[in-house]
């Protein structure tokens, strides 16, 4: 039951992260268009800068929970990686309550205030004469904080389970770091090579016994 709950939260974070990942495609196309018209046609747009920070801001905010679910945030793990799982889980659990939840709670509360005010007067950007609306970006702030808070609850449950069982509960893995993938392939190759060597040694050890069986 607990694992189903954890994986359901992971799937929600994954769905949101995947949806907002399309911002990169739109941002790339928009920036490429701006470069073309600015340097080739000498007719720059008045909305490209606003578009770039709105899309990148939305991507950054809404992918936070997804990155947390994949344990992808930057960590100074010089010592962490050497600790047994129970120690890792204990340290993480303490840090979640000291730093993570207070910070994310402040993000939700402050973000709601920003969003409420921005929605109230339909805030637009002051960086260009076009007046690109940015109230929708402010509205994303408390939503991103709420998703982070929910994923943080899942991480706390994982820490408690690891402290109890001595191993980390499974996660959803839709992508894999290149280093991890290469290490898995090296481990598989080493295992296969070791098995082959063991088979060869077994065959070599059996052959001297054949004459003895024939003699009997």
DRENTINU-896947 format. One record per residue: residue number from 1; x, y, z of N, C-alpha, C in turn; residue in three letters. Coordinates in steps of 0.1 Angstrom, whole numbers, plus 5000, padded with zeros to 4 digits. Example, Ala and Ser with C-alpha at 12.3 -4.5 7.8 and 13.67 -1.06 7.14 Angstrom:
pos | n.px | n.py | n.pz | ca.px | ca.py | ca.pz | c.px | c.py | c.pz | code
1 | 5132 | 4943 | 5078 | 5123 | 4955 | 5078 | 5132 | 4967 | 5078 | ALA
2 | 5128 | 4978 | 5071 | 5137 | 4989 | 5071 | 5129 | 5000 | 5079 | SER
//
This chain:
pos | n.px | n.py | n.pz | ca.px | ca.py | ca.pz | c.px | c.py | c.pz | code
1 | 5008 | 4988 | 5000 | 5000 | 5000 | 5000 | 5009 | 5013 | 5000 | UNK
2 | 5019 | 5013 | 5009 | 5028 | 5024 | 5009 | 5035 | 5026 | 4996 | UNK
3 | 5040 | 5015 | 4990 | 5047 | 5016 | 4978 | 5038 | 5021 | 4967 | UNK
4 | 5026 | 5017 | 4967 | 5016 | 5022 | 4956 | 5015 | 5037 | 4958 | UNK
5 | 5014 | 5042 | 4971 | 5012 | 5056 | 4973 | 5025 | 5064 | 4968 | UNK
6 | 5037 | 5059 | 4972 | 5049 | 5065 | 4967 | 5050 | 5066 | 4952 | UNK
7 | 5047 | 5055 | 4946 | 5048 | 5055 | 4931 | 5037 | 5063 | 4925 | UNK
8 | 5026 | 5065 | 4931 | 5016 | 5074 | 4926 | 5020 | 5088 | 4926 | UNK
9 | 5027 | 5092 | 4937 | 5032 | 5106 | 4938 | 5043 | 5108 | 4928 | UNK
10 | 5052 | 5097 | 4926 | 5062 | 5098 | 4916 | 5057 | 5100 | 4902 | UNK
11 | 5046 | 5093 | 4899 | 5040 | 5094 | 4886 | 5034 | 5108 | 4884 | UNK
12 | 5028 | 5113 | 4894 | 5023 | 5127 | 4893 | 5034 | 5137 | 4890 | UNK
13 | 5045 | 5136 | 4897 | 5057 | 5145 | 4895 | 5062 | 5142 | 4881 | UNK
14 | 5063 | 5130 | 4877 | 5068 | 5126 | 4863 | 5059 | 5132 | 4852 | UNK
15 | 5046 | 5131 | 4854 | 5036 | 5136 | 4844 | 5038 | 5151 | 4842 | UNK
16 | 5039 | 5158 | 4854 | 5040 | 5173 | 4853 | 5054 | 5177 | 4847 | UNK
17 | 5065 | 5170 | 4851 | 5078 | 5172 | 4846 | 5078 | 5170 | 4831 | UNK
18 | 5072 | 5159 | 4826 | 5072 | 5156 | 4812 | 5064 | 5167 | 4804 | UNK
19 | 5053 | 5171 | 4810 | 5045 | 5181 | 4803 | 5052 | 5194 | 4801 | UNK
20 | 5059 | 5198 | 4812 | 5066 | 5211 | 4811 | 5079 | 5210 | 4804 | UNK
21 | 5084 | 5198 | 4801 | 5096 | 5196 | 4794 | 5095 | 5201 | 4779 | UNK
22 | 5082 | 5202 | 4774 | 5079 | 5207 | 4761 | 5083 | 5222 | 4760 | UNK
23 | 5084 | 5228 | 4772 | 5088 | 5242 | 4772 | 5101 | 5244 | 4765 | UNK
24 | 5110 | 5234 | 4766 | 5123 | 5235 | 4760 | 5122 | 5236 | 4745 | UNK
25 | 5113 | 5228 | 4739 | 5111 | 5228 | 4725 | 5106 | 5241 | 4720 | UNK
26 | 5096 | 5246 | 4727 | 5090 | 5259 | 4723 | 5100 | 5270 | 4725 | UNK
27 | 5108 | 5270 | 4736 | 5118 | 5280 | 4738 | 5129 | 5279 | 4728 | UNK
28 | 5133 | 5267 | 4723 | 5143 | 5266 | 4713 | 5138 | 5272 | 4700 | UNK
29 | 5126 | 5269 | 4696 | 5120 | 5274 | 4684 | 5119 | 5289 | 4684 | UNK
30 | 5114 | 5294 | 4695 | 5112 | 5308 | 4696 | 5125 | 5316 | 4696 | UNK
31 | 5135 | 5311 | 4703 | 5148 | 5317 | 4703 | 5155 | 5317 | 4690 | UNK
32 | 5153 | 5306 | 4683 | 5159 | 5304 | 4669 | 5152 | 5314 | 4660 | UNK
33 | 5139 | 5316 | 4661 | 5132 | 5326 | 4653 | 5137 | 5340 | 4655 | UNK
34 | 5139 | 5343 | 4668 | 5144 | 5356 | 4672 | 5157 | 5359 | 4666 | UNK
35 | 5166 | 5349 | 4667 | 5180 | 5351 | 4662 | 5179 | 5353 | 4647 | UNK
36 | 5170 | 5346 | 4640 | 5169 | 5347 | 4625 | 5164 | 5361 | 4621 | UNK
37 | 5153 | 5365 | 4627 | 5148 | 5378 | 4623 | 5157 | 5390 | 4628 | UNK
38 | 5164 | 5388 | 4639 | 5172 | 5399 | 4644 | 5185 | 5401 | 4636 | UNK
39 | 5191 | 5390 | 4632 | 5204 | 5392 | 4625 | 5204 | 5390 | 4610 | UNK
40 | 5193 | 5384 | 4605 | 5192 | 5382 | 4591 | 5182 | 5393 | 4585 | UNK
41 | 5171 | 5394 | 4591 | 5161 | 5403 | 4586 | 5162 | 5417 | 4592 | UNK
42 | 5170 | 5419 | 4603 | 5172 | 5431 | 4610 | 5159 | 5437 | 4615 | UNK
43 | 5150 | 5428 | 4620 | 5137 | 5431 | 4625 | 5134 | 5423 | 4637 | UNK
44 | 5141 | 5427 | 4649 | 5139 | 5419 | 4661 | 5125 | 5419 | 4666 | UNK
45 | 5121 | 5409 | 4673 | 5108 | 5408 | 4679 | 5108 | 5416 | 4693 | UNK
46 | 5096 | 5419 | 4697 | 5095 | 5426 | 4710 | 5090 | 5417 | 4721 | UNK
47 | 5089 | 5404 | 4718 | 5084 | 5395 | 4728 | 5093 | 5384 | 4732 | UNK
48 | 5105 | 5383 | 4725 | 5113 | 5371 | 4726 | 5119 | 5370 | 4741 | UNK
49 | 5123 | 5381 | 4746 | 5129 | 5381 | 4759 | 5119 | 5377 | 4770 | UNK
50 | 5107 | 5382 | 4769 | 5097 | 5378 | 4779 | 5093 | 5363 | 4777 | UNK
51 | 5092 | 5359 | 4765 | 5089 | 5345 | 4762 | 5100 | 5336 | 4768 | UNK
52 | 5113 | 5340 | 4767 | 5123 | 5331 | 4772 | 5123 | 5329 | 4787 | UNK
53 | 5121 | 5340 | 4794 | 5122 | 5339 | 4809 | 5109 | 5333 | 4814 | UNK
54 | 5098 | 5335 | 4807 | 5085 | 5329 | 4812 | 5086 | 5314 | 4810 | UNK
55 | 5090 | 5309 | 4798 | 5091 | 5295 | 4796 | 5101 | 5288 | 4805 | UNK
56 | 5113 | 5294 | 4806 | 5124 | 5288 | 4814 | 5120 | 5289 | 4829 | UNK
57 | 5113 | 5299 | 4833 | 5108 | 5300 | 4847 | 5098 | 5289 | 4850 | UNK
58 | 5089 | 5287 | 4840 | 5079 | 5277 | 4842 | 5085 | 5263 | 4843 | UNK
59 | 5095 | 5260 | 4834 | 5102 | 5248 | 4833 | 5109 | 5245 | 4846 | UNK
60 | 5116 | 5255 | 4851 | 5124 | 5254 | 4863 | 5115 | 5251 | 4875 | UNK
61 | 5104 | 5258 | 4876 | 5095 | 5257 | 4888 | 5089 | 5243 | 4888 | UNK
62 | 5083 | 5239 | 4877 | 5074 | 5228 | 4876 | 5082 | 5215 | 4875 | UNK
63 | 5095 | 5215 | 4872 | 5103 | 5203 | 4872 | 5110 | 5200 | 4885 | UNK
64 | 5108 | 5208 | 4895 | 5115 | 5206 | 4908 | 5111 | 5193 | 4914 | UNK
65 | 5098 | 5191 | 4915 | 5093 | 5178 | 4921 | 5097 | 5166 | 4913 | UNK
66 | 5097 | 5167 | 4900 | 5102 | 5156 | 4891 | 5116 | 5153 | 4894 | UNK
67 | 5125 | 5163 | 4895 | 5139 | 5161 | 4898 | 5141 | 5155 | 4912 | UNK
68 | 5133 | 5159 | 4922 | 5134 | 5154 | 4935 | 5130 | 5139 | 4935 | UNK
69 | 5120 | 5136 | 4928 | 5115 | 5122 | 4927 | 5126 | 5112 | 4921 | UNK
70 | 5134 | 5118 | 4913 | 5145 | 5110 | 4906 | 5158 | 5112 | 4914 | UNK
71 | 5158 | 5119 | 4925 | 5170 | 5121 | 4933 | 5181 | 5128 | 4924 | UNK
72 | 5176 | 5138 | 4916 | 5185 | 5144 | 4906 | 5191 | 5157 | 4910 | UNK
73 | 5187 | 5162 | 4922 | 5192 | 5175 | 4926 | 5207 | 5174 | 4930 | UNK
74 | 5214 | 5185 | 4929 | 5228 | 5185 | 4932 | 5230 | 5182 | 4947 | UNK
75 | 5239 | 5172 | 4950 | 5242 | 5169 | 4964 | 5257 | 5168 | 4966 | UNK
76 | 5262 | 5174 | 4976 | 5276 | 5172 | 4979 | 5278 | 5158 | 4987 | UNK
77 | 5280 | 5148 | 4979 | 5279 | 5134 | 4985 | 5293 | 5128 | 4987 | UNK
78 | 5303 | 5136 | 4990 | 5317 | 5131 | 4992 | 5316 | 5121 | 5004 | UNK
79 | 5309 | 5124 | 5014 | 5308 | 5115 | 5025 | 5295 | 5106 | 5025 | UNK
80 | 5285 | 5112 | 5019 | 5271 | 5106 | 5019 | 5272 | 5092 | 5012 | UNK
81 | 5279 | 5091 | 5001 | 5279 | 5079 | 4993 | 5286 | 5068 | 5001 | UNK
82 | 5294 | 5071 | 5011 | 5302 | 5061 | 5018 | 5294 | 5056 | 5030 | UNK
83 | 5283 | 5062 | 5034 | 5275 | 5058 | 5045 | 5266 | 5046 | 5042 | UNK
84 | 5262 | 5038 | 5052 | 5252 | 5028 | 5049 | 5239 | 5034 | 5047 | UNK
85 | 5229 | 5027 | 5041 | 5216 | 5033 | 5038 | 5209 | 5038 | 5050 | UNK
86 | 5210 | 5032 | 5062 | 5203 | 5037 | 5073 | 5208 | 5050 | 5078 | UNK
87 | 5221 | 5052 | 5077 | 5227 | 5065 | 5081 | 5223 | 5076 | 5070 | UNK
88 | 5223 | 5072 | 5058 | 5219 | 5082 | 5047 | 5204 | 5086 | 5050 | UNK
89 | 5196 | 5076 | 5053 | 5181 | 5080 | 5055 | 5179 | 5088 | 5067 | UNK
90 | 5187 | 5086 | 5078 | 5186 | 5094 | 5090 | 5190 | 5108 | 5088 | UNK
91 | 5201 | 5110 | 5081 | 5206 | 5124 | 5078 | 5196 | 5131 | 5069 | UNK
92 | 5191 | 5124 | 5059 | 5182 | 5130 | 5049 | 5169 | 5134 | 5057 | UNK
93 | 5164 | 5125 | 5065 | 5151 | 5128 | 5073 | 5153 | 5141 | 5081 | UNK
94 | 5164 | 5142 | 5088 | 5166 | 5154 | 5096 | 5167 | 5166 | 5088 | UNK
95 | 5174 | 5166 | 5077 | 5176 | 5177 | 5068 | 5163 | 5181 | 5061 | UNK
96 | 5154 | 5172 | 5058 | 5141 | 5175 | 5052 | 5133 | 5184 | 5062 | UNK
97 | 5133 | 5181 | 5075 | 5125 | 5188 | 5084 | 5132 | 5202 | 5088 | UNK
98 | 5145 | 5202 | 5088 | 5152 | 5214 | 5091 | 5152 | 5225 | 5080 | UNK
99 | 5154 | 5220 | 5068 | 5156 | 5229 | 5057 | 5145 | 5228 | 5046 | UNK
100 | 5142 | 5216 | 5042 | 5133 | 5214 | 5030 | 5119 | 5219 | 5033 | UNK
101 | 5112 | 5214 | 5043 | 5098 | 5217 | 5045 | 5096 | 5232 | 5049 | UNK
102 | 5105 | 5238 | 5058 | 5103 | 5252 | 5061 | 5105 | 5261 | 5048 | UNK
103 | 5114 | 5257 | 5040 | 5117 | 5265 | 5028 | 5105 | 5264 | 5018 | UNK
104 | 5101 | 5252 | 5016 | 5090 | 5249 | 5006 | 5077 | 5255 | 5011 | UNK
105 | 5074 | 5254 | 5024 | 5062 | 5260 | 5030 | 5063 | 5275 | 5028 | UNK
106 | 5074 | 5282 | 5030 | 5075 | 5296 | 5027 | 5073 | 5299 | 5012 | UNK
107 | 5078 | 5290 | 5003 | 5076 | 5292 | 4989 | 5061 | 5292 | 4986 | UNK
108 | 5053 | 5283 | 4992 | 5039 | 5282 | 4989 | 5032 | 5294 | 4994 | UNK
109 | 5035 | 5298 | 5006 | 5028 | 5310 | 5012 | 5031 | 5323 | 5005 | UNK
110 | 5044 | 5325 | 5003 | 5048 | 5337 | 4996 | 5043 | 5337 | 4981 | UNK
111 | 5044 | 5325 | 4975 | 5040 | 5324 | 4961 | 5025 | 5327 | 4960 | UNK
112 | 5017 | 5322 | 4969 | 5003 | 5325 | 4968 | 5000 | 5340 | 4969 | UNK
113 | 5008 | 5347 | 4978 | 5006 | 5361 | 4978 | 5010 | 5368 | 4965 | UNK
114 | 5021 | 5364 | 4959 | 5025 | 5370 | 4947 | 5014 | 5367 | 4936 | UNK
115 | 5010 | 5355 | 4935 | 5000 | 5351 | 4925 | 4987 | 5358 | 4927 | UNK
116 | 4982 | 5359 | 4939 | 4970 | 5366 | 4942 | 4970 | 5381 | 4937 | UNK
117 | 4981 | 5388 | 4941 | 4982 | 5402 | 4937 | 4984 | 5403 | 4922 | UNK
118 | 4992 | 5394 | 4916 | 4994 | 5395 | 4901 | 4981 | 5392 | 4893 | UNK
119 | 4973 | 5382 | 4898 | 4960 | 5379 | 4892 | 4951 | 5391 | 4893 | UNK
120 | 4952 | 5398 | 4905 | 4942 | 5408 | 4908 | 4943 | 5420 | 4898 | UNK
121 | 4955 | 5424 | 4893 | 4956 | 5435 | 4884 | 4962 | 5430 | 4870 | UNK
122 | 4961 | 5417 | 4868 | 4965 | 5412 | 4855 | 4979 | 5417 | 4851 | UNK
123 | 4989 | 5414 | 4859 | 5003 | 5419 | 4857 | 5008 | 5416 | 4844 | UNK
124 | 5015 | 5426 | 4838 | 5022 | 5424 | 4825 | 5037 | 5427 | 4827 | UNK
125 | 5045 | 5423 | 4817 | 5059 | 5425 | 4818 | 5062 | 5440 | 4815 | UNK
126 | 5072 | 5445 | 4822 | 5077 | 5459 | 4819 | 5090 | 5459 | 4811 | UNK
127 | 5094 | 5447 | 4806 | 5106 | 5446 | 4799 | 5104 | 5449 | 4784 | UNK
128 | 5092 | 5450 | 4779 | 5090 | 5453 | 4765 | 5077 | 5461 | 4764 | UNK
129 | 5075 | 5469 | 4753 | 5063 | 5477 | 4751 | 5051 | 5469 | 4748 | UNK
130 | 5053 | 5456 | 4745 | 5041 | 5447 | 4741 | 5032 | 5445 | 4753 | UNK
131 | 5038 | 5444 | 4765 | 5030 | 5441 | 4777 | 5026 | 5427 | 4777 | UNK
132 | 5036 | 5418 | 4776 | 5033 | 5404 | 4777 | 5028 | 5400 | 4791 | UNK
133 | 5017 | 5393 | 4792 | 5011 | 5389 | 4805 | 5021 | 5380 | 4813 | UNK
134 | 5023 | 5382 | 4825 | 5032 | 5374 | 4834 | 5024 | 5369 | 4846 | UNK
135 | 5011 | 5372 | 4848 | 5004 | 5368 | 4859 | 5003 | 5352 | 4860 | UNK
136 | 5003 | 5346 | 4848 | 5002 | 5332 | 4848 | 5015 | 5325 | 4853 | UNK
137 | 5026 | 5331 | 4851 | 5039 | 5326 | 4856 | 5039 | 5327 | 4872 | UNK
138 | 5034 | 5339 | 4877 | 5033 | 5340 | 4891 | 5023 | 5330 | 4897 | UNK
139 | 5013 | 5326 | 4890 | 5004 | 5316 | 4895 | 5010 | 5302 | 4896 | UNK
140 | 5021 | 5300 | 4889 | 5027 | 5287 | 4889 | 5035 | 5285 | 4902 | UNK
141 | 5039 | 5296 | 4908 | 5048 | 5295 | 4920 | 5042 | 5287 | 4931 | UNK
142 | 5030 | 5290 | 4936 | 5025 | 5281 | 4947 | 5021 | 5267 | 4943 | UNK
143 | 5018 | 5265 | 4930 | 5015 | 5252 | 4925 | 5028 | 5243 | 4926 | UNK
144 | 5039 | 5249 | 4921 | 5052 | 5242 | 4921 | 5056 | 5239 | 4936 | UNK
145 | 5054 | 5249 | 4945 | 5057 | 5246 | 4959 | 5049 | 5235 | 4964 | UNK
146 | 5036 | 5234 | 4961 | 5027 | 5223 | 4966 | 5032 | 5210 | 4961 | UNK
147 | 5036 | 5209 | 4948 | 5041 | 5196 | 4942 | 5054 | 5192 | 4949 | UNK
148 | 5062 | 5202 | 4952 | 5075 | 5199 | 4959 | 5072 | 5194 | 4973 | UNK
149 | 5062 | 5200 | 4980 | 5058 | 5196 | 4993 | 5053 | 5181 | 4993 | UNK
150 | 5045 | 5178 | 4983 | 5039 | 5165 | 4982 | 5050 | 5155 | 4979 | UNK
151 | 5059 | 5158 | 4970 | 5071 | 5149 | 4967 | 5080 | 5147 | 4979 | UNK
152 | 5081 | 5158 | 4987 | 5089 | 5157 | 4999 | 5083 | 5148 | 5009 | UNK
153 | 5070 | 5147 | 5010 | 5063 | 5138 | 5019 | 5067 | 5123 | 5015 | UNK
154 | 5067 | 5121 | 5002 | 5071 | 5108 | 4997 | 5085 | 5104 | 5000 | UNK
155 | 5094 | 5114 | 4999 | 5108 | 5112 | 5003 | 5110 | 5109 | 5017 | UNK
156 | 5102 | 5116 | 5026 | 5103 | 5113 | 5040 | 5098 | 5099 | 5043 | UNK
157 | 5088 | 5094 | 5037 | 5083 | 5081 | 5039 | 5094 | 5071 | 5034 | UNK
158 | 5101 | 5074 | 5023 | 5112 | 5065 | 5019 | 5123 | 5065 | 5029 | UNK
159 | 5126 | 5076 | 5035 | 5136 | 5076 | 5045 | 5133 | 5068 | 5057 | UNK
160 | 5120 | 5068 | 5062 | 5116 | 5060 | 5073 | 5116 | 5046 | 5070 | UNK
161 | 5112 | 5042 | 5057 | 5112 | 5028 | 5053 | 5126 | 5023 | 5053 | UNK
162 | 5136 | 5031 | 5048 | 5150 | 5027 | 5047 | 5156 | 5026 | 5061 | UNK
163 | 5152 | 5034 | 5070 | 5157 | 5033 | 5084 | 5152 | 5020 | 5090 | UNK
164 | 5140 | 5016 | 5086 | 5134 | 5004 | 5092 | 5140 | 4991 | 5085 | UNK
165 | 5141 | 4991 | 5072 | 5145 | 4979 | 5064 | 5160 | 4979 | 5061 | UNK
166 | 5167 | 4990 | 5061 | 5181 | 4990 | 5057 | 5184 | 4991 | 5042 | UNK
167 | 5173 | 4992 | 5034 | 5175 | 4994 | 5020 | 5165 | 5005 | 5015 | UNK
168 | 5169 | 5012 | 5005 | 5160 | 5023 | 5000 | 5148 | 5016 | 4992 | UNK
169 | 5136 | 5021 | 4993 | 5125 | 5016 | 4985 | 5127 | 5020 | 4971 | UNK
170 | 5121 | 5012 | 4962 | 5122 | 5014 | 4948 | 5116 | 5027 | 4943 | UNK
171 | 5121 | 5032 | 4932 | 5116 | 5045 | 4926 | 5112 | 5042 | 4912 | UNK
172 | 5105 | 5051 | 4906 | 5102 | 5050 | 4892 | 5115 | 5056 | 4885 | UNK
173 | 5119 | 5049 | 4874 | 5131 | 5054 | 4866 | 5127 | 5054 | 4852 | UNK
174 | 5123 | 5065 | 4847 | 5120 | 5066 | 4832 | 5132 | 5071 | 4825 | UNK
175 | 5142 | 5076 | 4831 | 5155 | 5080 | 4825 | 5166 | 5075 | 4834 | UNK
176 | 5178 | 5074 | 4829 | 5189 | 5069 | 4836 | 5201 | 5077 | 4833 | UNK
177 | 5209 | 5080 | 4843 | 5221 | 5088 | 4841 | 5231 | 5079 | 4833 | UNK
178 | 5239 | 5086 | 4825 | 5248 | 5078 | 4816 | 5258 | 5071 | 4824 | UNK
179 | 5263 | 5077 | 4835 | 5273 | 5070 | 4843 | 5267 | 5057 | 4850 | UNK
180 | 5254 | 5058 | 4854 | 5248 | 5046 | 4860 | 5246 | 5035 | 4849 | UNK
181 | 5242 | 5040 | 4837 | 5240 | 5030 | 4826 | 5253 | 5023 | 4823 | UNK
182 | 5264 | 5031 | 4821 | 5277 | 5025 | 4818 | 5282 | 5016 | 4829 | UNK
183 | 5279 | 5019 | 4842 | 5283 | 5011 | 4853 | 5276 | 4998 | 4853 | UNK
184 | 5263 | 4998 | 4850 | 5255 | 4986 | 4849 | 5260 | 4977 | 4838 | UNK
185 | 5264 | 4983 | 4827 | 5269 | 4975 | 4816 | 5282 | 4969 | 4819 | UNK
186 | 5291 | 4976 | 4826 | 5304 | 4971 | 4831 | 5302 | 4959 | 4841 | UNK
187 | 5292 | 4961 | 4850 | 5289 | 4950 | 4860 | 5284 | 4938 | 4853 | UNK
188 | 5275 | 4940 | 4843 | 5270 | 4928 | 4835 | 5281 | 4921 | 4828 | UNK
189 | 5290 | 4929 | 4821 | 5301 | 4923 | 4814 | 5310 | 4916 | 4823 | UNK
190 | 5313 | 4922 | 4835 | 5322 | 4915 | 4844 | 5316 | 4902 | 4849 | UNK
191 | 5303 | 4902 | 4852 | 5296 | 4890 | 4856 | 5296 | 4879 | 4846 | UNK
192 | 5294 | 4883 | 4833 | 5294 | 4874 | 4822 | 5308 | 4868 | 4820 | UNK
193 | 5318 | 4876 | 4821 | 5332 | 4872 | 4819 | 5336 | 4862 | 4830 | UNK
194 | 5331 | 4866 | 4843 | 5334 | 4857 | 4854 | 5328 | 4844 | 4853 | UNK
195 | 5315 | 4843 | 4848 | 5308 | 4831 | 4846 | 5315 | 4822 | 4835 | UNK
196 | 5319 | 4829 | 4824 | 5326 | 4822 | 4814 | 5339 | 4816 | 4819 | UNK
197 | 5346 | 4823 | 4827 | 5359 | 4818 | 4832 | 5356 | 4807 | 4841 | UNK
198 | 5345 | 4808 | 4849 | 5342 | 4797 | 4859 | 5339 | 4784 | 4851 | UNK
199 | 5331 | 4786 | 4840 | 5328 | 4774 | 4832 | 5340 | 4768 | 4826 | UNK
200 | 5350 | 4776 | 4821 | 5362 | 4771 | 4815 | 5370 | 4764 | 4826 | UNK
201 | 5370 | 4769 | 4838 | 5378 | 4763 | 4848 | 5371 | 4749 | 4852 | UNK
202 | 5358 | 4750 | 4852 | 5351 | 4737 | 4855 | 5353 | 4726 | 4845 | UNK
203 | 5353 | 4731 | 4832 | 5356 | 4721 | 4822 | 5370 | 4715 | 4822 | UNK
204 | 5380 | 4724 | 4825 | 5394 | 4720 | 4827 | 5396 | 4711 | 4838 | UNK
205 | 5388 | 4713 | 4849 | 5390 | 4705 | 4861 | 5384 | 4691 | 4859 | UNK
206 | 5374 | 4690 | 4850 | 5367 | 4677 | 4848 | 5375 | 4668 | 4839 | UNK
207 | 5383 | 4674 | 4830 | 5389 | 4665 | 4819 | 5399 | 4655 | 4825 | UNK
208 | 5407 | 4659 | 4836 | 5416 | 4649 | 4841 | 5409 | 4637 | 4848 | UNK
209 | 5396 | 4639 | 4851 | 5389 | 4628 | 4858 | 5385 | 4618 | 4848 | UNK
210 | 5384 | 4621 | 4835 | 5379 | 4612 | 4825 | 5387 | 4599 | 4824 | UNK
211 | 5401 | 4600 | 4823 | 5408 | 4587 | 4823 | 5406 | 4579 | 4835 | UNK
212 | 5405 | 4585 | 4847 | 5403 | 4577 | 4859 | 5390 | 4569 | 4858 | UNK
213 | 5379 | 4576 | 4853 | 5366 | 4569 | 4852 | 5368 | 4557 | 4842 | UNK
214 | 5375 | 4560 | 4831 | 5377 | 4549 | 4821 | 5385 | 4537 | 4827 | UNK
215 | 5395 | 4541 | 4835 | 5403 | 4530 | 4841 | 5394 | 4521 | 4850 | UNK
216 | 5384 | 4528 | 4857 | 5376 | 4520 | 4866 | 5366 | 4512 | 4857 | UNK
//
